[in-house]
């Protein structure tokens, strides 16, 4: 296969060259028009049906293509795991001791909460249906942070639903096909999520900027911020439920704060979708209780679980 | 050119469509999540490798419309701004193809050098287009690592593309009595 040739190379000259040059000019202009049309009103882009169709058509192909690469990742994980086996074992044992303490505490609190709710005749909180889906596609490119998952409207997935991975929120469903859905990650430029800081109650907007640590904008005036504080969804947008763990506050540029996400969407194989109405319907002027709040009983492994346990519990769910 | 049987037509079709189909496959590959040691790996820009390779060596098999469609397919699949990659690929291919005399058919090293320039062009154009489309300056870190990965990976992908070109050309030659002796 020689990479050299003796015949002269034709560049953009002659009738073919002129035709080619004109085609380039026309198509560049068409691309610019497409870009303008798409970005003028992204939520009403004329290309949304096209994106939807490509997503639906390509989801099975992406699932098949990602299978061997998943094996590669698993093999590398095994290698890495064996490398630090002894230290990881010690860490896991320490974690297990801590978790047993927290489990007992959670069960005690749950029991206390149920008693209070009964005394107050509080309405039952809506139980989220947890759908576990496999992440089959990356967004492809440095400018967009989305993922394609292999669950759609047939699995009760709908636009706006919260998407979690392992131990925290990673984004929300931005479009759903019958058997696939596109997830807008918290790190994407277009992502804006209202949150609050658990320790102070200060409200803010979590704004993605394609970096792995999204920034906190519009922090309530006078709020005292400290690194390590927990950030949770506030549910004020009427899209995501209140109380989902997002991450921890980390200092950024002077006077600015960012959030280190609990769940890293970059290395998640599965996503857990909370398939329920994001905000409970208003009944008699009162909004029903926040969701999700109560952890599931570890004995039952129920899918109606709190965020931090949802992903792990539901790994044996739909996708497998 | 004389083609009389179904096999000959299929061979011609394979030869003519191989660059575009490779481009489509490269888009799918580019969108596949890859992790090593539980960390996301910067994905090389495979679609542009295909676009560049054929636009330099066999431009008649990678016309501007094919480049546009590959870019557009990537835009639709990524869910990002429509036209961003189509515009980037078209502009970079148009600019670099004016220098075919320097980079094409002069060995792999020359082609790789041309590709490095073209990959940097794509990165610059896509950054500018994203800047205008998103209304804010995208972070250069991810773009830099992706461009670097793209340039390095092209050295590995080039032999594969050579093999595809060779196989499709042989299939066509074996089945079609062509008058284009030494056409490639």
Interface residues (C-beta under 8 A of the other chain):
Chain A: X1 X3 X4 X5 X7 X9 X10 X11 X12 X16 X20 X21 X23 X24 X27 X28 X30 X31 X32 X33 X34 X35 X37 X38 X39 X45 X47 X50 X51 X54 X55 X58 X61 X62 X65 X66 X69 X72 X73 X76 X77 X79 X80 X135 X136 X137 X138 X139 X140 X141 X142 X143 X144 X146 X147 X148 X174 X175 X182 X189 X190 X209 X210 X211 X266 X267
Chain B: X27 X28 X29 X30 X31 X32 X33 X34 X35 X36 X37 X38 X39 X40 X43 X59 X60 X63 X64 X65 X67 X68 X71 X72 X73 X74 X76 X77 X78 X79 X80 X81 X82 X83 X84 X85 X86 X87 X90 X91 X93 X94 X97 X98 X100 X101 X104 X105 X106 X107 X108 X111 X126 X129 X130 X132 X133 X134 X136 X138 X139 X141 X142 X143 X146 X162 X163 X165 X166 X182 X184
